[in-house]
Amino acid sequence: MDIAVVGSNNVDLITYIDRMPKLGETLEAPDFEMGCGGKGANQAIAASRLGAEVRMVTRVGTDIFAANTVKNFADNGIDTEWVLETEGPSGVAPIFVDKDSNNSIVIVKGANGQLTPEDVAAAGDAIAECQLLVLQLEIPLETVYAAIDLAVERGVPVLLNPAPADPALDMAYVGKCTYFVPNETELSLLVGRDVESLDEIRDAGAEILARSELENLIVTLGSRGSLWLTRDDEVLVPAHAVDAVDSTGAGDAFIGCFSTQITRGLSVPEALEQASLYAANSVTKRGTQYSYATADEFEEWKNA
């Protein structure tokens, strides 16, 4: 097995609007779609569509959305043995996308908030069979910490995507990860100040490295690409210009592709180059998981 994802799943309720509403304003929206999402699920789906063998550790509710979520995992080739059920609602994410492809997202954790350290321990052998553990922060922090501890104990490299950012994140656990991948907004929250220019991002990255034993910090920069920082070096990988339609889920596409390429033995810069291309491809289509190309589709697009 290539990748274990311990993380969230949501039902995405995507509303397409001409502009974001003002406070107290009611707008008519021209279009709506419903799909499967959640950062953990998105990253797992992207990796699986690129050919990685993926195992998902997550919780769904007992509502009308749960069976569809499990079926979606299975239909995309993901091992669902550790997709567990919790009494109550599943995770839901109302998403608003404007005509410039900007998005605004509200997360309702639902069953995701009930994924526990005990669940991680129960899935320990299944996680240990994988080459890489991928985590985000849409599940409880103590569950994230338990997963990191288990992976380190069992010799499995860890990629942590601190999204959505949580200033309570323990930097000692960041230091246990092999790869730490925030975007610039998340990096800003973690260091407690605005970071906009590349020099500000470098300084904030240096602070994260100084506060932990982390070796690989990767900051995703949207249209500016991604920046890989270590204590000794840095590599800026440019983004790829495309006609964007919907940026929802692009960061998860990036993580899913990067994780897949790393498990295939690519270097960090090589994996980042492929991840940038894959994320660029995803924003040319509407939706989250709907926009993730298969390996064949991705190769065809790159060679077009």
Order of alpha helices (4+ residues) and beta strands (2+ residues): beta-beta-beta-alpha-beta-alpha-beta-beta-beta-alpha-alpha-beta-alpha-beta-alpha-beta-alpha-alpha-beta-beta-beta-alpha-alpha-alpha
